[in-house]
Amino acid sequence: MRIKMVKLRMGGISLPSRVLGDRAAPRFGDLRILDTDDQGLRRPVKLARLMEHNTQMIRETLIDPRILWCGDNRFTLTGFERVRNRHDEVVEYAQSWLCEIDTSPPEPSRDTLRAAPYKDR
């Protein structure tokens, strides 16, 4: 599912709504939700991943996501974000994503952009 996502927390702290427009740059990509085994937690976990469109590159990951709110082509996922701090230690913070379903038409593939115009003989 193609979405536009904005993070609602920074370092586990909720961002005020007036700051979200200034500091929070939206990220675009494909949302995938899956179950996997987490070696660090030693248990199965659910993951929400924001993937680069049409690739397998992971841009963002949310651990144990839950839907808090849904309506008008938008929804909020909440869970945990795993990052490395300045001491290179793995830490987990509470994180929420405000997601909006991207209903814009898909961009044309690059192959069609290079097509030569049709010429009559």
N, CA, C and O atoms as a GROMACS GRO file, in nm:
protein
  484
    1MET      N    1   0.085  -0.116   0.000
    1MET     CA    2   0.000   0.000   0.000
    1MET      C    3   0.090   0.123   0.000
    1MET      O    4   0.177   0.137   0.086
    2ARG      N    5   0.070   0.212  -0.097
    2ARG     CA    6   0.150   0.335  -0.104
    2ARG      C    7   0.097   0.437  -0.004
    2ARG      O    8  -0.023   0.465   0.000
    3ILE      N    9   0.189   0.492   0.078
    3ILE     CA   10   0.147   0.589   0.180
    3ILE      C   11   0.244   0.706   0.187
    3ILE      O   12   0.355   0.704   0.136
    4LYS      N   13   0.194   0.811   0.255
    4LYS     CA   14   0.278   0.922   0.300
    4LYS      C   15   0.278   0.911   0.452
    4LYS      O   16   0.172   0.903   0.513
    5MET      N   17   0.398   0.912   0.515
    5MET     CA   18   0.410   0.890   0.658
    5MET      C   19   0.484   1.005   0.724
    5MET      O   20   0.583   1.056   0.672
    6VAL      N   21   0.433   1.046   0.842
    6VAL     CA   22   0.498   1.147   0.924
    6VAL      C   23   0.517   1.088   1.063
    6VAL      O   24   0.422   1.034   1.121
    7LYS      N   25   0.639   1.097   1.117
    7LYS     CA   26   0.665   1.050   1.254
    7LYS      C   27   0.610   1.152   1.352
    7LYS      O   28   0.631   1.272   1.337
    8LEU      N   29   0.540   1.103   1.454
    8LEU     CA   30   0.477   1.191   1.552
    8LEU      C   31   0.558   1.205   1.681
    8LEU      O   32   0.518   1.279   1.771
    9ARG      N   33   0.671   1.136   1.690
    9ARG     CA   34   0.756   1.143   1.810
    9ARG      C   35   0.902   1.158   1.769
    9ARG      O   36   0.943   1.118   1.660
   10MET      N   37   0.979   1.219   1.859
   10MET     CA   38   1.123   1.230   1.839
   10MET      C   39   1.190   1.185   1.968
   10MET      O   40   1.174   1.248   2.072
   11GLY      N   41   1.266   1.074   1.961
   11GLY     CA   42   1.329   1.021   2.081
   11GLY      C   43   1.229   0.975   2.185
   11GLY      O   44   1.258   0.977   2.304
   12GLY      N   45   1.111   0.932   2.141
   12GLY     CA   46   1.007   0.884   2.231
   12GLY      C   47   0.915   0.992   2.285
   12GLY      O   48   0.817   0.962   2.353
   13ILE      N   49   0.945   1.119   2.256
   13ILE     CA   50   0.866   1.231   2.307
   13ILE      C   51   0.771   1.280   2.198
   13ILE      O   52   0.814   1.303   2.084
   14SER      N   53   0.643   1.296   2.231
   14SER     CA   54   0.544   1.343   2.135
   14SER      C   55   0.578   1.484   2.089
   14SER      O   56   0.611   1.571   2.169
   15LEU      N   57   0.570   1.506   1.958
   15LEU     CA   58   0.592   1.639   1.903
   15LEU      C   59   0.461   1.716   1.907
   15LEU      O   60   0.356   1.661   1.871
   16PRO      N   61   0.462   1.842   1.950
   16PRO     CA   62   0.340   1.922   1.946
   16PRO      C   63   0.292   1.938   1.802
   16PRO      O   64   0.374   1.944   1.710
   17SER      N   65   0.162   1.945   1.783
   17SER     CA   66   0.108   1.952   1.647
   17SER      C   67   0.157   2.075   1.572
   17SER      O   68   0.171   2.070   1.450
   18ARG      N   69   0.185   2.185   1.642
   18ARG     CA   70   0.234   2.305   1.572
   18ARG      C   71   0.375   2.284   1.518
   18ARG      O   72   0.415   2.352   1.423
   19VAL      N   73   0.451   2.191   1.576
   19VAL     CA   74   0.588   2.164   1.532
   19VAL      C   75   0.590   2.063   1.418
   19VAL      O   76   0.684   2.062   1.338
   20LEU      N   77   0.488   1.978   1.408
   20LEU     CA   78   0.488   1.872   1.308
   20LEU      C   79   0.503   1.926   1.167
   20LEU      O   80   0.576   1.868   1.086
   21GLY      N   81   0.437   2.035   1.136
   21GLY     CA   82   0.447   2.092   1.002
   21GLY      C   83   0.585   2.148   0.972
   21GLY      O   84   0.628   2.148   0.857
   22ASP      N   85   0.654   2.196   1.074
   22ASP     CA   86   0.786   2.256   1.053
   22ASP      C   87   0.898   2.154   1.046
   22ASP      O   88   0.981   2.158   0.955
   23ARG      N   89   0.901   2.061   1.140
   23ARG     CA   90   1.014   1.969   1.153
   23ARG      C   91   0.994   1.834   1.086
   23ARG      O   92   1.091   1.770   1.047
   24ALA      N   93   0.872   1.792   1.073
   24ALA     CA   94   0.845   1.657   1.026
   24ALA      C   95   0.829   1.655   0.875
   24ALA      O   96   0.725   1.693   0.822
   25ALA      N   97   0.932   1.610   0.808
   25ALA     CA   98   0.924   1.593   0.663
   25ALA      C   99   0.854   1.460   0.634
   25ALA      O  100   0.894   1.358   0.690
   26PRO      N  101   0.753   1.461   0.550
   26PRO     CA  102   0.686   1.334   0.519
   26PRO      C  103   0.778   1.241   0.442
   26PRO      O  104   0.863   1.284   0.364
   27ARG      N  105   0.758   1.113   0.465
   27ARG     CA  106   0.831   1.009   0.392
   27ARG      C  107   0.729   0.934   0.308
   27ARG      O  108   0.619   0.906   0.355
   28PHE      N  109   0.765   0.901   0.187
   28PHE     CA  110   0.676   0.831   0.096
   28PHE      C  111   0.730   0.691   0.070
   28PHE      O  112   0.852   0.672   0.063
   29GLY      N  113   0.641   0.594   0.055
   29GLY     CA  114   0.684   0.459   0.024
   29GLY      C  115   0.568   0.361   0.033
   29GLY      O  116   0.452   0.400   0.041
   30ASP      N  117   0.604   0.233   0.032
   30ASP     CA  118   0.507   0.125   0.042
   30ASP      C  119   0.507   0.071   0.184
   30ASP      O  120   0.613   0.039   0.238
   31LEU      N  121   0.389   0.060   0.245
   31LEU     CA  122   0.376   0.006   0.380
   31LEU      C  123   0.357  -0.144   0.372
   31LEU      O  124   0.270  -0.193   0.299
   32ARG      N  125   0.439  -0.217   0.447
   32ARG     CA  126   0.426  -0.362   0.456
   32ARG      C  127   0.422  -0.400   0.603
   32ARG      O  128   0.502  -0.349   0.682
   33ILE      N  129   0.331  -0.487   0.642
   33ILE     CA  130   0.321  -0.535   0.779
   33ILE      C  131   0.339  -0.686   0.776
   33ILE      O  132   0.273  -0.756   0.700
   34LEU      N  133   0.431  -0.736   0.861
   34LEU     CA  134   0.465  -0.878   0.858
   34LEU      C  135   0.500  -0.928   0.997
   34LEU      O  136   0.529  -0.850   1.088
   35ASP      N  137   0.498  -1.060   1.013
   35ASP     CA  138   0.543  -1.127   1.135
   35ASP      C  139   0.680  -1.187   1.110
   35ASP      O  140   0.706  -1.241   1.002
   36THR      N  141   0.769  -1.176   1.209
   36THR     CA  142   0.904  -1.231   1.197
   36THR      C  143   0.956  -1.265   1.336
   36THR      O  144   0.894  -1.228   1.436
   37ASP      N  145   1.068  -1.336   1.343
   37ASP     CA  146   1.133  -1.365   1.472
   37ASP      C  147   1.236  -1.258   1.500
   37ASP      O  148   1.315  -1.223   1.412
   38ASP      N  149   1.236  -1.206   1.622
   38ASP     CA  150   1.332  -1.103   1.663
   38ASP      C  151   1.435  -1.170   1.753
   38ASP      O  152   1.402  -1.219   1.861
   39GLN      N  153   1.562  -1.171   1.709
   39GLN     CA  154   1.667  -1.236   1.786
   39GLN      C  155   1.695  -1.162   1.917
   39GLN      O  156   1.727  -1.224   2.018
   40GLY      N  157   1.684  -1.028   1.915
   40GLY     CA  158   1.709  -0.951   2.036
   40GLY      C  159   1.603  -0.972   2.142
   40GLY      O  160   1.634  -0.984   2.260
   41LEU      N  161   1.477  -0.976   2.099
   41LEU     CA  162   1.366  -0.996   2.193
   41LEU      C  163   1.339  -1.143   2.222
   41LEU      O  164   1.270  -1.176   2.318
   42ARG      N  165   1.393  -1.231   2.137
   42ARG     CA  166   1.374  -1.376   2.149
   42ARG      C  167   1.227  -1.416   2.148
   42ARG      O  168   1.181  -1.498   2.228
   43ARG      N  169   1.154  -1.354   2.056
   43ARG     CA  170   1.012  -1.387   2.042
   43ARG      C  171   0.965  -1.341   1.903
   43ARG      O  172   1.031  -1.258   1.840
   44PRO      N  173   0.853  -1.396   1.857
   44PRO     CA  174   0.798  -1.347   1.730
   44PRO      C  175   0.746  -1.204   1.749
   44PRO      O  176   0.687  -1.172   1.852
   45VAL      N  177   0.767  -1.120   1.649
   45VAL     CA  178   0.718  -0.982   1.654
   45VAL      C  179   0.650  -0.947   1.522
   45VAL      O  180   0.677  -1.006   1.418
   46LYS      N  181   0.562  -0.850   1.530
   46LYS     CA  182   0.500  -0.792   1.412
   46LYS      C  183   0.579  -0.667   1.379
   46LYS      O  184   0.617  -0.592   1.469
   47LEU      N  185   0.605  -0.643   1.251
   47LEU     CA  186   0.678  -0.525   1.205
   47LEU      C  187   0.597  -0.451   1.101
   47LEU      O  188   0.531  -0.512   1.016
   48ALA      N  189   0.601  -0.319   1.107
   48ALA     CA  190   0.550  -0.235   0.999
   48ALA      C  191   0.674  -0.175   0.934
   48ALA      O  192   0.758  -0.116   1.002
   49ARG      N  193   0.685  -0.188   0.804
   49ARG     CA  194   0.801  -0.135   0.733
   49ARG      C  195   0.757  -0.040   0.623
   49ARG      O  196   0.664  -0.068   0.547
   50LEU      N  197   0.825   0.072   0.617
   50LEU     CA  198   0.807   0.164   0.507
   50LEU      C  199   0.918   0.135   0.408
   50LEU      O  200   1.036   0.157   0.437
   51MET      N  201   0.880   0.085   0.291
   51MET     CA  202   0.977   0.043   0.189
   51MET      C  203   0.986   0.150   0.080
   51MET      O  204   0.888   0.218   0.051
   52GLU      N  205   1.104   0.161   0.022
   52GLU     CA  206   1.121   0.247  -0.094
   52GLU      C  207   1.030   0.192  -0.204
   52GLU      O  208   1.025   0.071  -0.225
   53HIS      N  209   0.959   0.281  -0.273
   53HIS     CA  210   0.862   0.238  -0.375
   53HIS      C  211   0.930   0.155  -0.483
   53HIS      O  212   1.032   0.195  -0.539
   54ASN      N  213   0.872   0.039  -0.513
   54ASN     CA  214   0.918  -0.055  -0.616
   54ASN      C  215   1.057  -0.111  -0.591
   54ASN      O  216   1.122  -0.157  -0.685
   55THR      N  217   1.106  -0.111  -0.466
   55THR     CA  218   1.233  -0.175  -0.433
   55THR      C  219   1.215  -0.251  -0.302
   55THR      O  220   1.108  -0.248  -0.242
   56GLN      N  221   1.319  -0.319  -0.260
   56GLN     CA  222   1.317  -0.391  -0.133
   56GLN      C  223   1.390  -0.315  -0.023
   56GLN      O  224   1.416  -0.371   0.084
   57MET      N  225   1.426  -0.188  -0.047
   57MET     CA  226   1.500  -0.109   0.051
   57MET      C  227   1.407  -0.063   0.163
   57MET      O  228   1.303  -0.001   0.137
   58ILE      N  229   1.445  -0.093   0.288
   58ILE     CA  230   1.366  -0.055   0.405
   58ILE      C  231   1.406   0.085   0.447
   58ILE      O  232   1.523   0.111   0.474
   59ARG      N  233   1.309   0.177   0.454
   59ARG     CA  234   1.337   0.315   0.496
   59ARG      C  235   1.313   0.333   0.645
   59ARG      O  236   1.392   0.400   0.712
   60GLU      N  237   1.206   0.275   0.699
   60GLU     CA  238   1.170   0.289   0.841
   60GLU      C  239   1.108   0.158   0.888
   60GLU      O  240   1.047   0.085   0.810
   61THR      N  241   1.124   0.128   1.018
   61THR     CA  242   1.063   0.008   1.077
   61THR      C  243   0.998   0.044   1.210
   61THR      O  244   1.055   0.117   1.291
   62LEU      N  245   0.878  -0.008   1.231
   62LEU     CA  246   0.805   0.010   1.356
   62LEU      C  247   0.781  -0.130   1.413
   62LEU      O  248   0.725  -0.216   1.346
   63ILE      N  249   0.824  -0.152   1.539
   63ILE     CA  250   0.811  -0.283   1.604
   63ILE      C  251   0.680  -0.288   1.681
   63ILE      O  252   0.640  -0.191   1.745
   64ASP      N  253   0.612  -0.403   1.675
   64ASP     CA  254   0.483  -0.425   1.743
   64ASP      C  255   0.382  -0.315   1.711
   64ASP      O  256   0.328  -0.253   1.803
   65PRO      N  257   0.354  -0.289   1.582
   65PRO     CA  258   0.261  -0.181   1.547
   65PRO      C  259   0.117  -0.216   1.583
   65PRO      O  260   0.074  -0.332   1.576
   66ARG      N  261   0.043  -0.113   1.623
   66ARG     CA  262  -0.101  -0.124   1.649
   66ARG      C  263  -0.169  -0.004   1.584
   66ARG      O  264  -0.113   0.106   1.581
   67ILE      N  265  -0.289  -0.024   1.533
   67ILE     CA  266  -0.366   0.086   1.477
   67ILE      C  267  -0.439   0.157   1.590
   67ILE      O  268  -0.517   0.095   1.663
   68LEU      N  269  -0.413   0.287   1.605
   68LEU     CA  270  -0.481   0.367   1.708
   68LEU      C  271  -0.605   0.434   1.654
   68LEU      O  272  -0.706   0.446   1.724
   69TRP      N  273  -0.599   0.478   1.530
   69TRP     CA  274  -0.707   0.556   1.471
   69TRP      C  275  -0.707   0.532   1.321
   69TRP      O  276  -0.602   0.509   1.260
   70CYS      N  277  -0.827   0.536   1.261
   70CYS     CA  278  -0.839   0.516   1.117
   70CYS      C  279  -0.959   0.593   1.066
   70CYS      O  280  -1.067   0.586   1.126
   71GLY      N  281  -0.943   0.666   0.956
   71GLY     CA  282  -1.054   0.737   0.894
   71GLY      C  283  -1.006   0.832   0.786
   71GLY      O  284  -0.893   0.880   0.792
   72ASP      N  285  -1.091   0.859   0.687
   72ASP     CA  286  -1.061   0.955   0.580
   72ASP      C  287  -0.928   0.927   0.509
   72ASP      O  288  -0.850   1.020   0.487
   73ASN      N  289  -0.903   0.802   0.474
   73ASN     CA  290  -0.779   0.762   0.406
   73ASN      C  291  -0.654   0.786   0.489
   73ASN      O  292  -0.544   0.792   0.434
   74ARG      N  293  -0.670   0.800   0.620
   74ARG     CA  294  -0.555   0.819   0.709
   74ARG      C  295  -0.568   0.724   0.828
   74ARG      O  296  -0.679   0.683   0.864
   75PHE      N  297  -0.455   0.691   0.889
   75PHE     CA  298  -0.456   0.609   1.010
   75PHE      C  299  -0.328   0.635   1.088
   75PHE      O  300  -0.229   0.684   1.033
   76THR      N  301  -0.332   0.602   1.216
   76THR     CA  302  -0.216   0.618   1.302
   76THR      C  303  -0.171   0.482   1.352
   76THR      O  304  -0.250   0.406   1.408
   77LEU      N  305  -0.043   0.451   1.330
   77LEU     CA  306   0.018   0.330   1.384
   77LEU      C  307   0.106   0.371   1.502
   77LEU      O  308   0.174   0.474   1.496
   78THR      N  309   0.107   0.291   1.607
   78THR     CA  310   0.197   0.316   1.719
   78THR      C  311   0.273   0.189   1.750
   78THR      O  312   0.222   0.079   1.730
   79GLY      N  313   0.394   0.204   1.800
   79GLY     CA  314   0.479   0.091   1.832
   79GLY      C  315   0.612   0.140   1.888
   79GLY      O  316   0.616   0.239   1.961
   80PHE      N  317   0.720   0.070   1.852
   80PHE     CA  318   0.852   0.106   1.900
   80PHE      C  319   0.949   0.119   1.784
   80PHE      O  320   0.941   0.046   1.685
   81GLU      N  321   1.041   0.212   1.798
   81GLU     CA  322   1.146   0.236   1.699
   81GLU      C  323   1.278   0.195   1.762
   81GLU      O  324   1.306   0.233   1.876
   82ARG      N  325   1.359   0.119   1.692
   82ARG     CA  326   1.489   0.074   1.742
   82ARG      C  327   1.599   0.152   1.669
   82ARG      O  328   1.608   0.148   1.546
   83VAL      N  329   1.682   0.223   1.746
   83VAL     CA  330   1.791   0.304   1.689
   83VAL      C  331   1.918   0.285   1.772
   83VAL      O  332   1.914   0.232   1.883
   84ARG      N  333   2.029   0.330   1.716
   84ARG     CA  334   2.156   0.333   1.790
   84ARG      C  335   2.178   0.474   1.841
   84ARG      O  336   2.161   0.571   1.767
   85ASN      N  337   2.215   0.486   1.970
   85ASN     CA  338   2.241   0.618   2.026
   85ASN      C  339   2.386   0.660   1.999
   85ASN      O  340   2.459   0.589   1.929
   86ARG      N  341   2.427   0.772   2.054
   86ARG     CA  342   2.562   0.823   2.025
   86ARG      C  343   2.672   0.737   2.085
   86ARG      O  344   2.788   0.751   2.047
   87HIS      N  345   2.638   0.646   2.178
   87HIS     CA  346   2.735   0.553   2.236
   87HIS      C  347   2.732   0.419   2.164
   87HIS      O  348   2.790   0.321   2.210
   88ASP      N  349   2.663   0.414   2.049
   88ASP     CA  350   2.649   0.295   1.966
   88ASP      C  351   2.574   0.182   2.037
   88ASP      O  352   2.596   0.064   2.008
   89GLU      N  353   2.485   0.218   2.130
   89GLU     CA  354   2.401   0.121   2.199
   89GLU      C  355   2.264   0.119   2.131
   89GLU      O  356   2.215   0.222   2.086
   90VAL      N  357   2.204   0.001   2.124
   90VAL     CA  358   2.071  -0.012   2.065
   90VAL      C  359   1.968   0.026   2.171
   90VAL      O  360   1.965  -0.032   2.280
   91VAL      N  361   1.883   0.123   2.138
   91VAL     CA  362   1.777   0.166   2.229
   91VAL      C  363   1.644   0.164   2.153
   91VAL      O  364   1.641   0.175   2.030
   92GLU      N  365   1.535   0.150   2.227
   92GLU     CA  366   1.402   0.149   2.166
   92GLU      C  367   1.320   0.262   2.226
   92GLU      O  368   1.319   0.283   2.348
   93TYR      N  369   1.252   0.335   2.139
   93TYR     CA  370   1.168   0.446   2.180
   93TYR      C  371   1.026   0.420   2.133
   93TYR      O  372   1.004   0.352   2.033
   94ALA      N  373   0.929   0.475   2.206
   94ALA     CA  374   0.791   0.475   2.158
   94ALA      C  375   0.786   0.562   2.032
   94ALA      O  376   0.849   0.667   2.026
   95GLN      N  377   0.710   0.518   1.933
   95GLN     CA  378   0.699   0.593   1.808
   95GLN      C  379   0.558   0.577   1.753
   95GLN      O  380   0.496   0.472   1.770
   96SER      N  381   0.509   0.679   1.689
   96SER     CA  382   0.380   0.674   1.619
   96SER      C  383   0.398   0.730   1.480
   96SER      O  384   0.472   0.826   1.459
   97TRP      N  385   0.328   0.670   1.386
   97TRP     CA  386   0.331   0.717   1.247
   97TRP      C  387   0.190   0.763   1.210
   97TRP      O  388   0.094   0.690   1.231
   98LEU      N  389   0.179   0.882   1.154
   98LEU     CA  390   0.055   0.926   1.092
   98LEU      C  391   0.068   0.892   0.944
   98LEU      O  392   0.155   0.946   0.876
   99CYS      N  393  -0.016   0.804   0.896
   99CYS     CA  394  -0.007   0.754   0.759
   99CYS      C  395  -0.128   0.802   0.679
   99CYS      O  396  -0.240   0.802   0.728
  100GLU      N  397  -0.102   0.843   0.557
  100GLU     CA  398  -0.208   0.882   0.464
  100GLU      C  399  -0.192   0.798   0.339
  100GLU      O  400  -0.084   0.792   0.280
  101ILE      N  401  -0.300   0.733   0.298
  101ILE     CA  402  -0.295   0.649   0.178
  101ILE      C  403  -0.274   0.739   0.058
  101ILE      O  404  -0.347   0.836   0.037
  102ASP      N  405  -0.174   0.705  -0.022
  102ASP     CA  406  -0.138   0.784  -0.140
  102ASP      C  407  -0.229   0.741  -0.255
  102ASP      O  408  -0.213   0.633  -0.312
  103THR      N  409  -0.325   0.827  -0.289
  103THR     CA  410  -0.421   0.795  -0.394
  103THR      C  411  -0.384   0.859  -0.528
  103THR      O  412  -0.461   0.850  -0.624
  104SER      N  413  -0.267   0.924  -0.534
  104SER     CA  414  -0.226   0.985  -0.661
  104SER      C  415  -0.192   0.876  -0.761
  104SER      O  416  -0.152   0.766  -0.722
  105PRO      N  417  -0.206   0.905  -0.891
  105PRO     CA  418  -0.174   0.803  -0.990
  105PRO      C  419  -0.026   0.770  -0.985
  105PRO      O  420   0.056   0.857  -0.958
  106PRO      N  421   0.010   0.644  -1.011
  106PRO     CA  422   0.151   0.607  -1.008
  106PRO      C  423   0.231   0.680  -1.115
  106PRO      O  424   0.179   0.712  -1.222
  107GLU      N  425   0.357   0.705  -1.084
  107GLU     CA  426   0.444   0.769  -1.182
  107GLU      C  427   0.471   0.672  -1.296
  107GLU      O  428   0.478   0.551  -1.274
  108PRO      N  429   0.486   0.723  -1.419
  108PRO     CA  430   0.516   0.633  -1.530
  108PRO      C  431   0.653   0.570  -1.509
  108PRO      O  432   0.744   0.631  -1.453
  109SER      N  433   0.666   0.447  -1.557
  109SER     CA  434   0.795   0.381  -1.543
  109SER      C  435   0.898   0.452  -1.629
  109SER      O  436   0.864   0.517  -1.728
  110ARG      N  437   1.023   0.439  -1.591
  110ARG     CA  438   1.130   0.510  -1.662
  110ARG      C  439   1.145   0.463  -1.806
  110ARG      O  440   1.189   0.539  -1.892
  111ASP      N  441   1.109   0.337  -1.833
  111ASP     CA  442   1.121   0.286  -1.970
  111ASP      C  443   1.028   0.361  -2.064
  111ASP      O  444   1.064   0.385  -2.179
  112THR      N  445   0.908   0.399  -2.017
  112THR     CA  446   0.815   0.470  -2.105
  112THR      C  447   0.860   0.614  -2.127
  112THR      O  448   0.822   0.676  -2.227
  113LEU      N  449   0.939   0.668  -2.034
  113LEU     CA  450   0.986   0.805  -2.052
  113LEU      C  451   1.090   0.814  -2.163
  113LEU      O  452   1.109   0.920  -2.223
  114ARG      N  453   1.159   0.703  -2.191
  114ARG     CA  454   1.262   0.702  -2.294
  114ARG      C  455   1.209   0.660  -2.431
  114ARG      O  456   1.286   0.650  -2.527
  115ALA      N  457   1.081   0.635  -2.441
  115ALA     CA  458   1.026   0.588  -2.568
  115ALA      C  459   1.034   0.697  -2.674
  115ALA      O  460   1.009   0.814  -2.646
  116ALA      N  461   1.070   0.657  -2.792
  116ALA     CA  462   1.079   0.752  -2.904
  116ALA      C  463   0.940   0.780  -2.957
  116ALA      O  464   0.855   0.691  -2.958
  117PRO      N  465   0.914   0.902  -3.002
  117PRO     CA  466   0.782   0.934  -3.057
  117PRO      C  467   0.757   0.854  -3.185
  117PRO      O  468   0.850   0.818  -3.257
  118TYR      N  469   0.630   0.828  -3.212
  118TYR     CA  470   0.592   0.754  -3.332
  118TYR      C  471   0.607   0.843  -3.454
  118TYR      O  472   0.566   0.959  -3.452
  119LYS      N  473   0.666   0.790  -3.561
  119LYS     CA  474   0.683   0.866  -3.685
  119LYS      C  475   0.619   0.789  -3.800
  119LYS      O  476   0.638   0.669  -3.814
  120ASP      N  477   0.542   0.861  -3.882
  120ASP     CA  478   0.487   0.801  -4.004
  120ASP      C  479   0.596   0.796  -4.110
  120ASP      O  480   0.683   0.882  -4.114
  121ARG      N  481   0.590   0.695  -4.194
  121ARG     CA  482   0.689   0.685  -4.303
  121ARG      C  483   0.639   0.750  -4.426
  121ARG      O  484   0.709   0.752  -4.528
   0.00000   0.00000   0.00000
